[in-house]
């Protein structure tokens, strides 16, 4: 069973997040209160259904995951940060919000709820962000990797 998706949105308000001047970022955005980042998160109480290779396909060439995904977990997806706001803490703030969301489920369900995501192998900026935040590799193949961040022990 999956819970409804929850979206986390970062909005530019003209400051650096601590009330200080925007250090020239205002030129990148026509007005305040613009969305500069978004990510979705969803509690999943079971692993997603993944179809295996079709009859004529060679299973050794499959780009499908071969390791079990922990259940339950919070699945992180569709993370986007405006190009003008990258490397300014927006991605870390979004990930922190998702971690708090997962921690709230951990407390509610009285068990550890990890965060799981998949990312294309050629998305080195995103992979670097996830590694810096503390995500570990669950699996990696020639197309994508699955990463996980352990939840809070309850």
Helices and strands as residue ranges (DSSP letters): E 6-12, G 25-28, E 34-44, G 59-61, E 73-81, G 83-85, H 90-109, E 114-120, H 124-133, E 136-140, E 144-149
